[in-house]
Amino acid sequence: MTATPVSPTESELGRSRKRKEDARLVTGRTRWTDNMTVPGMLHMAVLRSPVAHARITSVDTSEARRMPGVQAVVTGSDIAQRQGSLPCAWPVTEDMKAPPAPAMAVDTVNFAGEAVAMVAARSAAEARDALDAIDIDYEDLDVVLDIESAARDDSPLVHEDLGTNRNATWTFDSAEAGTGGDVDAALREADIRLDRTFRQQRLIPAFMEPRSVLADPTGEQYTMYSATQVPHILRTMLAMTLGTPEQKIRVIAPDVGGGFGGKLQVTPEEILTFLLAEQLGRPVKWTESRSETMVAGHHGRDQVQRLSLAARSDGTVTGLDVKLLADMGAYLRLVTPGVPILGALMFNAIYKFPAYRFSCTNVFTNKTPTDAYRGAGRPEATFAIERMMDELAAELDMDPLEVRRRNWIGHDEFPYTTVAGLTYDSGNYEVATDRAMEMFGYQQLRDEQLRRRQSDDTVQLGIGISTFTEMCGLAPSRVLGSLSYGAGGWENSQVRVLPTGKVEVVTGTSPHGQSHVTSWSQIVADRLGVPFDDVEVLHGDTQSSPRGLDTYGSRSLTVGGIAAVHAADKVIDKARRIAAHMLECSEDDLDFAGGRFAVRGTDKGMAITDVALAAFTAHDLPEGVEPNLDAEANFDPENFSFPHGTHLCAAEVDTGTGAVRIRSYVCVDDVGSVVNPMIVEGQVHGGLAQGIAQALYEEAVYDDDGTLTTATFADYLVPSAVDLPEFHTGRTETDATSNPLGVKGVGEAGTIASTPAVVNAVVDALRHYGVNDVRMPCSPQRVWRALTGARAGSSTGAESGGGLGSIDSGGGFATGASGGAR
């Protein structure tokens, strides 16, 4: 399949339409959950444990109950029999150990920030004030924070009844699966064997809108408004967890201000708000503070990655062995144990490894639970393998792009079944890379780098590379089933042409910034031949959109958008039958284009909007055709989609201060056929910001007692626009073969690719000094320490001075704002 630069078309598809969503957002006519008020509404505040691991020895709420405005004070023991256990939908192994996960602690707290009591009051301020009057005594228990320490047999236990801190071990071996050869033999026979350890730091989803929930028990249903990515999943899980009949629950996700996986969850607060509203018979609203987001909302990443790579002396890779330790935190949330497993299918990336083995051990610690964070397992895998390819290039004294070229799947080899068992349907890594190198000025920058090294310039130049692919469009259902995932991967859509010719599209996806309203309008308008502005998209309400599996994993367009295509096609088929009847011709004689049916060879015809009116009046319909012009479709793809791209980063590193400045960033992504180029550009830019943030700025840090020391944006460093470079983006297009539009996902691409590109650039700038690794985030202090260690004679210049990738378990210098971060 040939990749070609994008050219504009006359179709609605491929047009940079301005977003329909923006007018409401920029004029303040939004429906955020926290803005909502209903009659009789109370406000909930949650008291959180200040300690990471302790027994609750006594609770005194008497003073809080007397506080002004307080309507109820509830502790964990009050709801112990009603609250159930928060759901985990991904039991990755049959022997997985899963402790009960109460929404509110009853007798033991297992992380600092866990809910221990809640207050309902007439105002949010009164509820918060009453929290200070609750007196709880704790008996401290041993705190377990370090992943490697927690995995040892002699470690103190997070959950004593489990007898271990190990949650599960999941393995894949290409020799056993029949997808490749023996890894041990490949490592034994290799000309070159590289053993490296990398650390994926813990990250916090920093969405713009804090989580907020309003539970309203009045009327025939329990209605819950929630700033969630998953209203349909939330509804089902509320019913399963609490035993409330599902048909009595309505969940609405109104405007949602970002998610990044952080709102892909059934949260303790959603359960608690529901229970409090149920108990009081009144609406209850809760909105978290930003610090609550940081300490109690789930975190992401947090892995120790050990890789062994085998290669020939010419740079051809022959085997890859991956061993992970993944931190679950204190409890399992919705998909916690499965997140690192997703990466198992992507460590081989775009490379033709003949042998591959993967093992992941999930471990409990006394930290905030982890779960999905933009990319979910795939950024971790891409980071590790792209760092390894740079290590191999350095070992061979070869250009890192040349090493990649020698090993990637050629454009003429698709479809290609990888050593991990996935079938990549399309791609052209050569064209994307050539275009990126041209935009970047690759050779000129290499020449400049050499000059700076020869002159021992204080500011050194590094060039970082990331040639990546990802699996996205989380589906198909049968594959998810084989991985023991608790749901399917299908999606639902309805298309209705109204009597006046306007169109409603109902989608099971639930946007929180992805521009579904605009994109779905373009898709259906193009399919039906109606004006873009005549299409309305309905979403995020389990009553008006009763079927769906929501938004995450870059699945919305490739699954939900294609469901809308199929529903529109069904509408056309039904309209064709009605039009043929009215025009007194055969259906086979009708052509459909531009929203109009035409009798071939004549000037007779009628618009689909006229057919809609005829279907509504139902005065003269064909036998067996029901009134109204609408249709519903479900789509369950046969395969994932596989976007890919080449990202190149030029970074200047000040060897005196350790400060890193990204001088140039170029990426050429291939996301298949593009619906709206402007939206794609925005998604790529947002993803780049998030991936660069992991490389240079962000880390959740705990002290030795298990207290999160980065619980505000004063300490948890999120880059602003002034901290980021100008991005130079390009695209190629190789259509996906798994759907009729040829589309692939884009929502996570920038995040997945950018982190290794930036870190590779930092290391490349310093490698001639003996630095082979800098632990993320590459803050000025960490870079300076790595360089100082190398100059002092350590073997690798890794931050801890204990060999490449040695893991320091303390907070280190994660949020060193010195060095010009802001």
N, C-alpha and C positions, 0 to 999 in steps of 0.2 A: 504494500500500500504506500502511495506516495504522499509525503507531507509537503504542503505548499503554503506559502504565505496567504494570509486571509485577504480576500477581496470583497468589497461591498456587493450586496445583491439588492434586487428590487423587492425581495420577499420581506415580510414582517420579521422573519427570522434573520439574525445577523445585523439588526438595526439597533443603534445606540439610543434607545428610547429613554427619556427621563423617567425617573421612578414615580409611579402613581402614589406611592406611600409618602413621599416627601412633603407634600403640601400640608398634610395634617401635622407632621412631625415638626416642621419649622415654624408653624403658626400656633403651636400649643394646643391643638385640638385633638390631643391624644387620650387614650383610655388606659393609663397605667393603673395597676391594681391599687397602689397606695393612694391614688386620687379618688377612689370610689368611696361613697358614703351611702349606706342604706338605713332606713328607719330602725331605731332601736339598737344600733350597732355599738358594740363594746370593743375595747382595744386590749390586745394581749401583749404581755412582755414576758420574756423567758429569763430565768436565773440560770447561770451557767457555772459549772464547777471551776474553781480557780486552780485546782490541782489535777495532775495527770493520772494518778492512780491511787485510789483510796476507798475505804469502806465508809459508808454514811452511818454514823453512830447515833445521831439525833437530828431531828428537824423540828423547829419551833416556828409556826406561822401565825401565832396569835396576834402579835403586834401588827403584822401586815394586814390581817383581816380587818383591823380597826382603822386602817388608813383611809383618808377621804377618797370617795369615788370607787373604792374597791368593791367588786361584786362577787369575786371568788378567788381563792388561792388553792392551787392544786399541786400536790407532790406526786412523785412516782409511785408511792405506795397507794395513793388514792385511785390510780388508774391501772394498777399492776395487772388486774385480770381482764381489762378491756382493751389495752393498747396493742396487744399482739406483739409481733416482731417485724421490724422493717424488712421489706422483701429484698431478696437477692435472686435475680432472674437468670443467673449464669453459674450453675454448679459444674465447674470445669472438669471434675473427676468424680467417680462414684464414691470415693472415700474422702471427699473434701470435708474439712472440719469447719463448721459454721456455727459460731456462738449465737445465742439469742441477741437481737439488736433492738432493744426497747427505744421508743421515741424519747422516753424520759427515764433516767436512771432510777432504779428502785432501791438497791442497797449498796451498789458498787459503781464508782465512776472509773472510766478507762481512758479518758483523755481530757485535757484541759479545754473547756468549752462545751462539754456535754451538758445537756439540759438536766436540771435537778428540781426545778419548780416553775410554775407559771402563774401569772396574775391576770385577771380580767378586771378592767376598770372602765369608767366612763370616758376617760381620755388616755391618750398614749403617755402623757407626762405623769398622770397619776399612777398608771400601771408601772412605769419605770421606777417611780419614787418608792413604791411599795416593795420592790425587790430588795431594797436596802434594809428593810425591816425583817426579812426572813433570816433566821439564825440556823445555820447548819454546821454541825461538827463532823470532822473527817478524821479517820485513822489512816495515816499514810501507809502505802504499800510500795514495794520496789517498782521503780520506773524503768521500762525497757524502751530505748529510743533508737539504737543503732541496728540496722538491718542484719548485719553480719553477726553481731552479738546475739540478737534475738533468735537467729536460726540455730544456734548451738544448743546441744542437749542440756547443758548445765545453766542455761539462761533462766532468770526469773520469768514467770509466766504472766502474760497479759490476762488470760482466762484460765484459771487454775483447773477448771473442770475438763478442759480439753487435753491437758497433760502435755501440751506442746505449743509452741508459737507458730509452727508450720501449718499453714492453711491447706495447701495442696501442692503437689509436684506434677507438672504436665510436661510430657516429652513427645518429641517427634524425631524419628530416625529415618533418613531416606532409604537406607538399606532394608529396614524392616517394612517400610511402606511400599517398596518397589519403585520409588521414584528416582533413585540414585544409588551411588556406591557406598563403600565402607569408609566412614570418616577416620577411624583409627588408622586404617591402612594408608589413607591419603596423608595424614599427618606424619606417619612413620616414614613414608617414602619420599617426602617432600624435599626439594632442594632448599627451600626456605620455609621455616615455620616461624610465625609471629604470634606471640601471646601478649594480649593487651587487656587492661581493665579500664573501663570508663564508668563515670558516675553521672547518672541522670538526676539532677537535683529535684527537690520537691517544689512544685509551682502552685499558685493560687489563681483560679479563674477570676480575673478582675473585670467583670462585666460592668457596664455603665449603670444599669438599674439594679439596686439591691433586690434580693428576693422579697416577695410580698404575697400574702395569702388572705383572702376574705372568704369565710365559710358562712353561708346563709341557710339555716335550717327551716326557714318559713316556706309555706306553700306545699305543693305536692312532692317536691324534690329537695334534696340537699344540693344546693348550688355552691360550687367552689370556684372562685376566681383565683388564679395563681399565675405568677410570673414564671411559667414553666415552658420547657421545650416539648413536653410530652403529655398533652392533656388526655389523649386517649389511653395511654399506658397508665397515667395517674388514676384515671377513673377505675380501670380494671383492678389495679393494685389496691386502691382504697377499699373496694368491695371485698377482695380476697383477704386483706389484712384485718379488716374490722367486722366483716360479716354483714355489712349493710347491702341490701339487694342492689345490684349494679344498675338496674333500670331506675332506681330511685336517686341516683347520683348524676349530676350534670357538672362537668368541668369546663370552664371557659379560660382560655389563655388570651387575654386582651392584648394590647400592645405590650411587647416584651423587649426590654432594652438590653439585648445581648445575652449570650449564654455560654458559648465556647465549651460546651459539655457540662459546665457548672450548674445548669438547670435541667440536665438530663438525669432526673432523680425523682424518687419519692422521698421527700425530706421529712425529718422528724417534726418540723413545724407544721407541715401540711396535716399530719396525723393529729398533732396536738390541737391545732385550730379547729379541726373537725370535731374532736372529742369535746372540747370546751363549748363549742356552739351547740352540740347535741345535749350536753349536760344542762346548759342554761336556757336552751330554747330561744336563743337570740343570736343575731349575726355577730361574728367575732372577726376582727382584722388584726393581722400581725405584719409588721414591716421591720426587717432587720436593720441594725446599724451597720456601718461599714466594717467596724471591728468584729461584729458577729459574723459577717461574711467571711472574714479572714480566719477566724478560729473554729467556726462550726460548719460552714459550707465545705463540701468535700474538696480535697486537693488533688493534684495530678502528678504524673511521672513518679519519681522516687524509686530508682532502680540502681543496682550494681550490676554491671555488664562485663562478663569475662568472655573474651573471644580468642579462639585459636584459628589462624588462617594458614593453609598450606598452599604453596605455589611452586612453579618451576622457575628456573633462573631467568627465563625469558619474560616473566611476569604473568604467565597464565595461571590462574587460580585452579586448585585441584580439590580443595575441601574447606569446610567451615564448620567449626564447633562453637556453639553459643550456650553459655550458662548464665542464667539470670537469677538474681534475688530481687523480688519485688515487694515493696512495702504496702500492705493493705491498710495500715493504720489500725485503729482499735476494733473496727467492725467491718463487715461486708455491707456495702450499699448495693444499688441496683445491679450494676455490672462490674463491680470491683475486681473480682478474681479473673474475669475474662479479658480485661484491658491489656495486660502484658501478653496474653496468648495471641491477640490479634497480630502482634508483631512477629510471631513465629513464622507467619506466612510471607514475611517481607524482608527478613534479614539477608536473603540472597539477592534482593533488589533486582537490578537489570542485568545481573551477571550470570554467566553459565557455569555455575558451580556443579561439578560432577557428584559431589558428596556433601551431605549436610546433616547436622544433628542439632537439636534445640532442646534445652531443658530449662524450665522455669519453676522455681520454688517461691511460692507466695508466703509472706511472713507477717504475723501480727506484731504491732508495736503500740506503745501508749501515745499515739499521735492521732490527729484528725484523720478520719477515713479518707482513702483515695478513691478515685473513680475516673470517669472519662474526662479528658481535657483535650482540647482541639487536636485531632489527629489520632488520639487513643491507641497507643501501641506502635503505630506506624512511624511517627517522628523518632521514637526511641530506636527502632530498628534502623531507620535510614541514617541517623546520626552515627550509630556504631559501625555500620558497614562502610560509610563514606569516610569516616576517620581511618578505618583499616586500609582502605584503598590508598589513602595518602601515606600511611605507614609503610605499605608495601613499596610504593614508588620511592620513598626515601631510602629504604633498604637496598633497592636496586639502582639508586641514583638515576632514576628515570622520571620524565615528565609525568605528573600525576594524571593528566588527560590521556597520555599515551597508554598508561596502565589500564585505564578504564576502556579505551577503545579496543584493546586486545581481548577484553573479557565480556563486553556487553553483547546482547542479543542483536543480531543484524536485522535490518528492516525487511529483508527477504526471508526471514525465518519465522515470521508470524503466520498463523497462531503458534505460540510456543508454550509448551508445558514445562514449568520450572521444576527444580529439584524439590521444592516445597509442595508440589502437586497442583498449583494453580495454572490455569491456561490463560496467558496474556493474549488477547485477541488482536491487538493492533499497536503499532508504535513505530517511530522512526527517530531513534536517539541520535543518529548521525546528523540529520538535518538540523534538529534543534540545537545541537552542540556547535555545529559550524556557524549557525546564525548568531548564537550567543557570543562566540569567540570574536566574530567580526564586530559586533556591537561594542564589545568590551575593549577591543584593542589588545588582545591577549599577549601577542609577542612584544609589542611596545612596552607593556607593563613588565614583562619578564626582563627586558633589557634594562629598564629603569631599576628594577629590583637588584640586578647584578651590579649596576653602578653604585647603588647605595651600600651594598655589602662591601664592595672593594674600597670605598671611601670611609667605611665604618661610620656612616651617618648616624647621628643620635636617633633619628626617626627612621626606622626600618619599614620596608614595604613587604606585605605578605599577600599572596594570592590564594584564595580559597575556592574550592570546587565542590559542587554537589550535583551529580547526575542521578536523578531519582525516578522512581515510579511508586505509585501507591495503589492499593485496592480500595475502591470506594463504591458508594451506592450499596449500603449495608444490606445485603441480600446475596443470593437467593435463599429462600426459606429452607430448602433441603440441606444446604451447606451449613446454615446456622444450626439446624437440627443435629447435624453430625458433630458439631462443636458443643452440643448440650445447651445451647442458648434457649432461653425460656419463651421465645416468641418467634414469629416469622419475620420475613423481610419484604412482604408484598406491600402494595399501596393501593388506595382506592380514590376514584374521582367520579363525579357526576357532572354532566354538561346539560344545561337546560336552555333551549331557545324559547324565549317567552313570546306570548301572542303579539307583542309590539315589535318583535324582532331583536330585542336586546337579549344578552346572553349571561347566564349565571354559571360559574364554574365552582363546584364544591370540591375541595381537596382535603385529604387526610393529613397532609403535611402541615406543620405549624411553624410559621416563620418567626424569627426574632432578629431580623436585620438582613435576611438573604434575598429580599426583593421578589418573593413569590408572586405577589399580586401583579407586578409588572410583567414578569417573565411568563406566567401562566396566561395572562391576557394576550401576550404576543403569540404564544403557541396556538391558542384556541382561535384567536382572530385569524391567524394565517391559515389554519386548517379549514375553518368554516367560511373564510372570505368575507368576514364582517369587519367593521371598523374597530380598531384597537380600543377606542374610548367607549364602545358599546358593551364591553366585557367587564363583568364584576366578578371578583373572586372571593368566595366565602371560606373561612377557615377558623380553626382554633376553638371550636365550640362543639362539644360532643352531642349536642342536640341538633344543630343544623348540619353538622358534618359527623355523622354517627360512626363512620368506619375510617380507621387510619392507624398508622404506626409512627406518625410524627416525624421530627426533624433532628438528624444527627448523622454523623458518618458520611457526609457528602452524598446523601441518598435522595435528596428532595427532587432534583431535576431528573436524575437517571431512573428513578422509580416512580415518584409522584407525578412528575411532569409527563412521563410516558403513559401513566394511567389516564391523564387528561387527554392525551393524543388518542388513545383507544376509545375513550368515551365519545370524543368528537367524531371519530370515524364511524362509530355506531349511530350517532345522530345523522350523519350524512347518508348512511345506508337506509335508515328509516325514511328520511326525507326523499331519497331517490324513489323509494317504492310509492310514496304518496304522490310525488311529482309525476311519475310515469302514469299513474292512474288518472290524474287530473289532465295531463296533456295527451292522454289516449295513445300512448306509445309503449314500447317495451323498455324495461329498465336498462337493457343492454344498449339501447340507442341513445341514452342520456350521457352527455359529458358534464362534468362538474368542474368549474374553475371560477375563481373570483367571486365566490358566494352565489353562483347562478347555475342552474341546470339548463342545458340547451339540447334540443333534439338535433342529433347529428344530421347535417345536410339541409336543415331548415332554419328559419328565423324564429321558430317557436321556442319558448323557454319560460322559466320563472325563477325568482330569487328564493333562496332558502328561507329568508324572512317571511315571504308570502306563504311558503309551505307551513311555517310555524303557525301562522294565523289559521290556515285551513285545518291543521291538526288540532288546534284549540277549539274551533267551532264544531269540528267532527261531523259536519253535515254530509260529507261525501268522501269517506275514507275507504280504502281497499278492504276487502274481506279479511278479517283477522288482525287488522292493524288497530292498536289502541290509541286513544286520543293523546294529544300533547307530544311535543317534539323534545324528548329528553332521553338520556341513556346513562348507564352506570357501567364502569369497568374497573376491574382489579388487574394489577400488573405485578407479576412475580418474575423477575428476570432470570435467565438461565445462567448468568455469570455476573461477577463484579464488573465494574469498569476500571480501566487502568490509565489514568492521566500520567503524564511524565513531563520531564523538563530538565534543563541545564541551568544552574544558578552559579554565577561567578561573582566573587566579592574581592575587592582590593581594600585592604586595611592597612593603615599606618599605625605603627606601635612606637610610642616614645620610650626608648630604653632607659631613660632617666627616671621617669615617673610611672611607667606602666600603663599610661593612658592609651586607649584604643580609639581610633577615629576611622569610621568607614568612609573611604574616599569615593568609591564607586561600587554600585551594585547593579548587576545586569541579570535578568532572567528571561528565558524563552520557555514558555510552558505550552504543552499540547493537551488541551482539555476536550479534544474532539470538536464536533460542530458547535458553534457558539450561537446562543440565542440572542444575547445582548452584550456586545463587547464592552460597554461602559460598566456594566455590572460585574463582568468577569474581571476587569481591571481593578475595580474596587475590592473585590474579594481577594485578589492576589496581593494588593497593597496591605490590606488588613492582616492577611496571613504572614506576610513578610515582617510586619511590625511585631507580631507575636513571637515568631521564631527568633528574630534578632534579640528580642527581649530576653528569651531564655539564654541565648549565647552570652550576652553582655551584662544583664541587669538583674533579673528576677531570681529570688530564692526564698523559700519559707524556711526560717531558721528557728530552732528550739534551743533553749538553754538546758543545762544538765538536769533540771527538775521537770522538764517537759512543758515549759511555758513557751508559747509562741512569742518570740521577740520581734517579729515582723508583722504585727497585727494592725498596723496603719500604713497609709501610703507615705508617711514620713520615713518609714523604715523598710517597707517593701517597695522596691524601686521599679516603677513602671515607666518606660520611656514616653516622652511626649514627642510631638512632631519635630521640635528643635533638636532632639537627640538622634534623629534618624536621617539617613541620606536621601537624596532624590533617587527614586527607583526608575530604572530604564527597563521597560518590559517589552517583550515581543511574544508572538504566538506562531505556532505551526498547527496544522490540523490533520490528524489522522482519525477518521471516523471510527467510533466504537461500532462493533458488529452486533452488540447485544441488545440494541434498541433501534427503532425506526428513524430516530432523529440523528443517530450517530454521536450523541452527547456523552461526555464523561463528567466527573465531578470536579469542582474547583475550590470548594470552601476551605479545604485543609492544605492545599498544595503548597502555598507560600510558607506556612508554618513548618511543614515537613521538610522542605528543602533548605530553608535558609539557615537553620541552626548549625548544621555541619559546615555549610559554606563559610560562615563567619568564623567558627572556631578553627577550621582548617587554615583560614587566612592568618589568624593570630599566631598559630603554631608555625606556619610557613615563614612568617616574618622573623621568628626567633630560632628556627631550627639550626642555623649555622652556629649559634652559640651553645648548642647542646640541649635545647628545650624541645622535648618531644610531646609534651602534653601540658595543658593548662585546664584545671577543673572549672567547669561552668558554675556561676557566671564568671566570665573572664574580666573581673573588675580590675582596676588599676593595681590594687594591692596584691591580688593573686598573680597577675602578670609579672609584677615586680619581684615577688617572691620566687616565682619559677625561674626568672632570669638570674636573680641573685644566686639561687641554688646552683644553677648550671655554671655560672662563673666561678663559684666556690669549689666546683669539681664534683658535684653529685652526678650520678650516671646518666640522668635524663633531664634533670631540671624540673621534674614534676613538683607541684606545690609543696607536698609534704616532705620532699627530700628522701622518700623511701622507695623510689622506683616508680616506673611509669604507672600512673593511674592509682597510686596508693590512696586509700580512702581515709579521709579524716572525718571523724564522726561528729565533731563539734560544729558550731556555727561558722567558724572560719571568718572569712571576709566577704560574705555573700552580698552584703548591701553597702559596700564601701562607696559612698556617694562622692568621696574625694576623687579628683582626677577628671572632673568635668562632665559627670553624667548628666547634669542639668545645667 
